[in-house]
Amino acid sequence: MEAIGIVAGGGQFPLLFAAAARRAGRRVVIAAHKGESDPAIEAVADVMLWVKLGQLGKIIRFFQEQEVRETAFLGTITKTRIFRDIFPDLKGLTLWNKIRARHDDSILRAVADSLEDEGIKVVESTLYLQELLFPGGILSRRRPVADEVEDIHFGWRMAREVGRLDIGQTVVVRDRAVVAVEAIEGTDAAIRRGGELAHEKAVVVKVRKPGQDFRFDLPAIGTKTIATMTEVGAVVLAVEKGQALLFDADRVIKAADLAGIAVVGVEETPEGKLVF
């Protein structure tokens, strides 16, 4: 049985991927991060190793011992941990010191390159889970009203530029003003901050980065996103079609409908027109 590796962070994505890979006949070898990965991941692994953040050499040796030739990066890592809670081994420290701009993509691509230099190919995170990609159209009962549609268009342009700079993938706007930009703190914290500043009627726009690498760092939406928006009175969630993950779709839409939040999957045409 051919092995597939998983470098696991937090959340349910690593568990879902592991279960799907096993259904596809793969032996699942997981390197999970202490303090991030769900302990339940042990139940879906054929072979398991717990590592601390930064132990790249340990992961590579483990995969080589298990004859892993393909791996996927799955789940979240609390980004602020890089300032207070990282325990790199020699391989990890050497790589870290070579990275000049410590943006998400720069770090992840450097790690992926290190694995591929060792003969371990990094595959797309959606390899077995294409059905989780965010659909297009109006997903909620409520449709955005005219002013909110204008905010979606405005926020889209702003989010694209923020993504181009590899800062984040989400902006929060109201009345064509940016009230929050996602950075290292993550989407939910940006929504909370932006919603509090807007007081109400905030519009949340989430897009792919230009040149988004499907091997890692896809934006994700789940019930927590809607709960945070509800908490601060945000009214619209607009996400780029096919460029983000949607977990627990039925529960997300039900929660949005209860809160009166419009959820929209947006597609940008080659001419730059937004369709939803």
Secondary structure, DSSP 8 states (H G I E B T S, - for coil): --EEEEEE-BSSHHHHHHHHHHHTT-EEEEEEETTTS-GGGGGG-SEEEEE-TT-HHHHHHHHHHTT--EEEEESB--GGGGGT-----HHHHHHHHH-SS--HHHHHHHHHHHHHHTT-EE--TTTT-GGGB---EE-SSS---HHHHHHHHHHHHHHHHHHHTTS-SEEEEETTEEEEE--TT-HHHHHHHHHHHH-S--EEEE---TT--TTS---EE-HHHHHHHHHHT--EEEEETTSSEE-SHHHHHHHHHHHT-EEEEEEE-TTS-EE-
